[in-house]
Amino acid sequence: MTFRQRYRQLDNPTFVKQMMLRSVYGTMALENQTVPMERLEELYEKVEAERTAKR
């Protein structure tokens, strides 16, 4: 059984985005470096666009 077969939600881009944003937001908050969620969403979209362009 592969990783993606075991965790089907990883095939859902919306789930992956929310998981990533919550993880980064929480980690930054623990380090007392809060970043607005809107800023993290902008950065995620920018990185995702760059990643898609390289394909």
MMTF fields as JSON, N, C-alpha, C and O atoms, coordinates in Angstrom:
{
  "mmtfVersion": "1.0.0",
  "mmtfProducer": "UNKNOWN",
  "numBonds": 219,
  "numAtoms": 220,
  "numGroups": 55,
  "numChains": 1,
  "numModels": 1,
  "chainsPerModel": [1],
  "groupsPerChain": [55],
  "chainIdList": ["A"],
  "bondAtomList": [4, 2, 8, 6, 12, 10, 16, 14, 20, 18, 24, 22, 28, 26, 32, 30, 36, 34, 40, 38, 44, 42, 48, 46, 52, 50, 56, 54, 60, 58, 64, 62, 68, 66, 72, 70, 76, 74, 80, 78, 84, 82, 88, 86, 92, 90, 96, 94, 100, 98, 104, 102, 108, 106, 112, 110, 116, 114, 120, 118, 124, 122, 128, 126, 132, 130, 136, 134, 140, 138, 144, 142, 148, 146, 152, 150, 156, 154, 160, 158, 164, 162, 168, 166, 172, 170, 176, 174, 180, 178, 184, 182, 188, 186, 192, 190, 196, 194, 200, 198, 204, 202, 208, 206, 212, 210, 216, 214],
  "bondOrderList": [1, 1, 1, 1, 1, 1, 1, 1, 1, 1, 1, 1, 1, 1, 1, 1, 1, 1, 1, 1, 1, 1, 1, 1, 1, 1, 1, 1, 1, 1, 1, 1, 1, 1, 1, 1, 1, 1, 1, 1, 1, 1, 1, 1, 1, 1, 1, 1, 1, 1, 1, 1, 1, 1],
  "groupList": [{"groupName": "MET", "atomNameList": ["N", "CA", "C", "O"], "elementList": ["N", "C", "C", "O"], "formalChargeList": [0, 0, 0, 0], "bondAtomList": [1, 0, 2, 1, 3, 2], "bondOrderList": [1, 1, 2], "singleLetterCode": "M", "chemCompType": "L-PEPTIDE LINKING"}, {"groupName": "THR", "atomNameList": ["N", "CA", "C", "O"], "elementList": ["N", "C", "C", "O"], "formalChargeList": [0, 0, 0, 0], "bondAtomList": [1, 0, 2, 1, 3, 2], "bondOrderList": [1, 1, 2], "singleLetterCode": "T", "chemCompType": "L-PEPTIDE LINKING"}, {"groupName": "PHE", "atomNameList": ["N", "CA", "C", "O"], "elementList": ["N", "C", "C", "O"], "formalChargeList": [0, 0, 0, 0], "bondAtomList": [1, 0, 2, 1, 3, 2], "bondOrderList": [1, 1, 2], "singleLetterCode": "F", "chemCompType": "L-PEPTIDE LINKING"}, {"groupName": "ARG", "atomNameList": ["N", "CA", "C", "O"], "elementList": ["N", "C", "C", "O"], "formalChargeList": [0, 0, 0, 0], "bondAtomList": [1, 0, 2, 1, 3, 2], "bondOrderList": [1, 1, 2], "singleLetterCode": "R", "chemCompType": "L-PEPTIDE LINKING"}, {"groupName": "GLN", "atomNameList": ["N", "CA", "C", "O"], "elementList": ["N", "C", "C", "O"], "formalChargeList": [0, 0, 0, 0], "bondAtomList": [1, 0, 2, 1, 3, 2], "bondOrderList": [1, 1, 2], "singleLetterCode": "Q", "chemCompType": "L-PEPTIDE LINKING"}, {"groupName": "TYR", "atomNameList": ["N", "CA", "C", "O"], "elementList": ["N", "C", "C", "O"], "formalChargeList": [0, 0, 0, 0], "bondAtomList": [1, 0, 2, 1, 3, 2], "bondOrderList": [1, 1, 2], "singleLetterCode": "Y", "chemCompType": "L-PEPTIDE LINKING"}, {"groupName": "LEU", "atomNameList": ["N", "CA", "C", "O"], "elementList": ["N", "C", "C", "O"], "formalChargeList": [0, 0, 0, 0], "bondAtomList": [1, 0, 2, 1, 3, 2], "bondOrderList": [1, 1, 2], "singleLetterCode": "L", "chemCompType": "L-PEPTIDE LINKING"}, {"groupName": "ASP", "atomNameList": ["N", "CA", "C", "O"], "elementList": ["N", "C", "C", "O"], "formalChargeList": [0, 0, 0, 0], "bondAtomList": [1, 0, 2, 1, 3, 2], "bondOrderList": [1, 1, 2], "singleLetterCode": "D", "chemCompType": "L-PEPTIDE LINKING"}, {"groupName": "ASN", "atomNameList": ["N", "CA", "C", "O"], "elementList": ["N", "C", "C", "O"], "formalChargeList": [0, 0, 0, 0], "bondAtomList": [1, 0, 2, 1, 3, 2], "bondOrderList": [1, 1, 2], "singleLetterCode": "N", "chemCompType": "L-PEPTIDE LINKING"}, {"groupName": "PRO", "atomNameList": ["N", "CA", "C", "O"], "elementList": ["N", "C", "C", "O"], "formalChargeList": [0, 0, 0, 0], "bondAtomList": [1, 0, 2, 1, 3, 2], "bondOrderList": [1, 1, 2], "singleLetterCode": "P", "chemCompType": "L-PEPTIDE LINKING"}, {"groupName": "VAL", "atomNameList": ["N", "CA", "C", "O"], "elementList": ["N", "C", "C", "O"], "formalChargeList": [0, 0, 0, 0], "bondAtomList": [1, 0, 2, 1, 3, 2], "bondOrderList": [1, 1, 2], "singleLetterCode": "V", "chemCompType": "L-PEPTIDE LINKING"}, {"groupName": "LYS", "atomNameList": ["N", "CA", "C", "O"], "elementList": ["N", "C", "C", "O"], "formalChargeList": [0, 0, 0, 0], "bondAtomList": [1, 0, 2, 1, 3, 2], "bondOrderList": [1, 1, 2], "singleLetterCode": "K", "chemCompType": "L-PEPTIDE LINKING"}, {"groupName": "SER", "atomNameList": ["N", "CA", "C", "O"], "elementList": ["N", "C", "C", "O"], "formalChargeList": [0, 0, 0, 0], "bondAtomList": [1, 0, 2, 1, 3, 2], "bondOrderList": [1, 1, 2], "singleLetterCode": "S", "chemCompType": "L-PEPTIDE LINKING"}, {"groupName": "GLY", "atomNameList": ["N", "CA", "C", "O"], "elementList": ["N", "C", "C", "O"], "formalChargeList": [0, 0, 0, 0], "bondAtomList": [1, 0, 2, 1, 3, 2], "bondOrderList": [1, 1, 2], "singleLetterCode": "G", "chemCompType": "PEPTIDE LINKING"}, {"groupName": "ALA", "atomNameList": ["N", "CA", "C", "O"], "elementList": ["N", "C", "C", "O"], "formalChargeList": [0, 0, 0, 0], "bondAtomList": [1, 0, 2, 1, 3, 2], "bondOrderList": [1, 1, 2], "singleLetterCode": "A", "chemCompType": "L-PEPTIDE LINKING"}, {"groupName": "GLU", "atomNameList": ["N", "CA", "C", "O"], "elementList": ["N", "C", "C", "O"], "formalChargeList": [0, 0, 0, 0], "bondAtomList": [1, 0, 2, 1, 3, 2], "bondOrderList": [1, 1, 2], "singleLetterCode": "E", "chemCompType": "L-PEPTIDE LINKING"}],
  "groupTypeList": [0, 1, 2, 3, 4, 3, 5, 3, 4, 6, 7, 8, 9, 1, 2, 10, 11, 4, 0, 0, 6, 3, 12, 10, 5, 13, 1, 0, 14, 6, 15, 8, 4, 1, 10, 9, 0, 15, 3, 6, 15, 15, 6, 5, 15, 11, 10, 15, 14, 15, 3, 1, 14, 11, 3],
  "groupIdList": [1, 2, 3, 4, 5, 6, 7, 8, 9, 10, 11, 12, 13, 14, 15, 16, 17, 18, 19, 20, 21, 22, 23, 24, 25, 26, 27, 28, 29, 30, 31, 32, 33, 34, 35, 36, 37, 38, 39, 40, 41, 42, 43, 44, 45, 46, 47, 48, 49, 50, 51, 52, 53, 54, 55],
  "secStructList": [7, 7, 2, 2, 2, 2, 7, 4, 4, 4, 4, 7, 2, 2, 2, 2, 2, 2, 2, 2, 2, 2, 2, 2, 2, 2, 2, 2, 2, 2, 6, 6, 7, 7, 7, 7, 2, 2, 2, 2, 2, 2, 2, 2, 2, 2, 2, 2, 2, 2, 2, 2, 2, 2, 7],
  "xCoordList": [0.846, 0.0, 0.892, 1.78, 0.642, 1.454, 0.93, -0.171, 1.737, 1.398, 0.112, -0.762, 0.0, -1.196, -2.438, -3.551, -2.264, -3.405, -3.904, -5.105, -2.982, -3.364, -4.004, -4.947, -3.507, -4.013, -4.604, -3.955, -5.812, -6.477, -6.678, -6.743, -6.78, -7.013, -5.835, -5.992, -4.669, -3.524, -3.695, -2.948, -4.658, -4.96, -5.865, -6.092, -6.381, -7.271, -6.443, -5.948, -6.279, -5.448, -5.946, -5.138, -7.235, -7.776, -7.361, -6.987, -7.42, -7.003, -5.521, -5.136, -4.7, -3.256, -2.954, -2.11, -3.64, -3.429, -3.773, -2.985, -4.927, -5.336, -4.392, -4.062, -3.964, -3.046, -1.719, -1.165, -1.224, 0.034, -0.066, 0.812, -1.151, -1.318, -1.451, -0.856, -2.225, -2.379, -1.06, -0.749, -0.285, 0.991, 1.974, 2.612, 2.089, 3.002, 2.535, 3.342, 1.233, 0.691, 0.962, 1.401, 0.702, 0.917, 2.378, 2.71, 3.252, 4.685, 5.184, 5.948, 4.758, 5.167, 4.639, 5.341, 3.416, 2.838, 3.609, 3.83, 4.018, 4.804, 6.136, 6.662, 6.668, 7.932, 7.707, 8.634, 6.47, 6.1, 6.355, 6.776, 6.094, 6.256, 4.976, 4.985, 3.896, 2.614, 2.589, 3.084, 2.006, 1.842, 0.357, -0.247, -0.248, -1.673, -1.916, -1.12, -3.011, -3.359, -3.477, -3.14, -3.954, -4.081, -2.716, -2.593, -1.687, -0.337, 0.176, 0.808, -0.102, 0.314, -0.396, 0.207, -1.668, -2.404, -1.811, -1.693, -1.439, -0.805, 0.501, 0.76, 1.315, 2.585, 2.381, 3.117, 1.38, 1.085, 0.689, 1.163, -0.174, -0.612, 0.562, 0.652, 1.457, 2.62, 3.532, 3.972, 3.81, 4.666, 4.005, 4.667, 2.705, 1.975, 2.006, 2.153, 1.869, 1.92, 3.304, 3.422, 4.348, 5.706, 5.942, 6.569, 5.433, 5.593, 4.874, 5.387, 3.689, 2.902, 3.579, 3.563, 4.178, 4.838, 6.061, 6.404, 6.71, 7.914, 7.588, 8.469, 6.358, 5.974, 5.962, 5.664],
  "yCoordList": [-1.183, 0.0, 1.247, 1.39, 2.131, 3.339, 4.404, 4.296, 5.412, 6.508, 7.201, 7.47, 7.488, 8.174, 7.292, 7.799, 5.987, 5.083, 5.051, 4.963, 5.121, 5.077, 6.377, 6.356, 7.509, 8.821, 9.523, 10.371, 9.167, 9.671, 11.178, 11.8, 11.784, 13.227, 14.026, 15.208, 13.412, 14.106, 14.36, 15.15, 13.709, 13.97, 15.182, 15.639, 15.701, 16.855, 18.124, 18.335, 18.978, 20.179, 21.137, 21.807, 21.208, 22.093, 21.608, 22.414, 20.328, 19.753, 20.02, 20.425, 19.797, 20.002, 21.467, 21.765, 22.375, 23.801, 24.164, 24.832, 23.739, 24.073, 23.453, 24.09, 22.232, 21.571, 22.334, 22.547, 22.736, 23.469, 24.835, 25.223, 25.556, 26.889, 26.837, 27.654, 25.883, 25.754, 25.391, 25.882, 24.535, 24.117, 25.294, 25.509, 26.042, 27.186, 28.258, 28.818, 28.546, 29.562, 29.182, 30.018, 27.93, 27.476, 27.515, 27.918, 27.098, 27.112, 28.536, 28.806, 29.437, 30.836, 31.441, 32.208, 31.099, 31.623, 31.11, 31.856, 29.843, 29.296, 30.02, 30.133, 30.504, 31.245, 32.733, 33.533, 33.103, 34.492, 35.396, 36.544, 34.86, 35.596, 35.452, 34.883, 35.964, 35.776, 36.469, 37.584, 35.779, 36.266, 36.144, 35.11, 37.179, 37.069, 35.9, 35.643, 35.212, 34.06, 34.473, 33.692, 35.695, 36.175, 36.22, 35.881, 36.64, 36.706, 35.297, 35.082, 34.357, 32.982, 32.417, 31.688, 32.753, 32.292, 32.878, 32.183, 34.152, 34.779, 34.068, 33.768, 33.803, 33.128, 31.721, 31.273, 31.026, 29.673, 29.702, 28.888, 30.636, 30.742, 31.062, 30.531, 31.926, 32.294, 31.089, 30.835, 30.356, 29.174, 28.113, 27.47, 27.932, 26.931, 27.307, 26.435, 28.597, 29.052, 28.808, 28.379, 29.08, 28.833, 27.343, 26.946, 26.537, 25.083, 24.555, 23.686, 25.082, 24.661, 25.104, 24.375, 26.303, 26.825, 25.986, 25.883, 25.394, 24.587, 23.227, 22.575, 22.795, 21.465, 21.455, 20.427],
  "zCoordList": [0.0, 0.0, 0.0, 0.84, -0.942, -1.031, -0.069, 0.47, 0.125, 1.034, 0.601, 1.425, -0.686, -1.199, -1.158, -1.012, -1.283, -1.153, 0.283, 0.537, 1.198, 2.611, 3.067, 3.858, 2.58, 2.975, 1.751, 1.139, 1.41, 0.206, 0.226, -0.834, 1.415, 1.47, 0.906, 0.6, 0.765, 0.18, -1.312, -1.891, -1.94, -3.345, -3.514, -4.634, -2.407, -2.435, -2.209, -1.102, -3.236, -3.098, -2.011, -1.367, -1.802, -0.772, 0.608, 1.46, 0.835, 2.115, 2.362, 3.459, 1.354, 1.491, 1.797, 2.641, 1.116, 1.352, 2.79, 3.46, 3.272, 4.634, 5.667, 6.667, 5.431, 6.353, 6.415, 7.494, 5.261, 5.188, 5.872, 6.643, 5.578, 6.159, 7.678, 8.38, 8.187, 9.649, 10.31, 11.396, 9.661, 10.211, 10.286, 11.316, 9.203, 9.177, 10.153, 10.894, 10.157, 11.059, 12.516, 13.306, 12.868, 14.245, 14.644, 15.758, 13.741, 14.034, 14.232, 15.159, 13.374, 13.508, 14.81, 15.47, 15.175, 16.417, 17.63, 18.584, 17.602, 18.708, 18.871, 19.978, 17.768, 17.812, 18.024, 17.894, 18.351, 18.617, 17.405, 17.55, 16.22, 14.968, 14.152, 13.061, 14.683, 14.009, 12.653, 12.486, 11.709, 10.344, 10.017, 10.303, 9.421, 9.073, 8.117, 7.213, 8.331, 7.5, 6.033, 5.143, 5.773, 4.393, 3.711, 2.534, 4.458, 3.9, 3.571, 2.536, 4.455, 4.201, 2.969, 2.182, 2.805, 1.628, 0.353, -0.656, 0.398, -0.772, -1.119, -2.284, -0.109, -0.342, -0.882, -1.761, -0.355, -0.829, -2.304, -3.095, -2.666, -4.064, -4.983, -6.09, -4.527, -5.33, -5.552, -6.674, -4.489, -4.601, -5.47, -6.285, -5.296, -6.093, -7.58, -8.437, -7.886, -9.28, -9.876, -11.024, -9.099, -9.57, -9.806, -10.789, -8.897, -9.027, -10.261, -10.965, -10.515, -11.678, -12.973, -13.965, -12.964, -14.16, -14.538, -15.716, -13.552, -13.82, -14.422, -14.983, -14.315, -14.841, -16.31, -16.918]
}
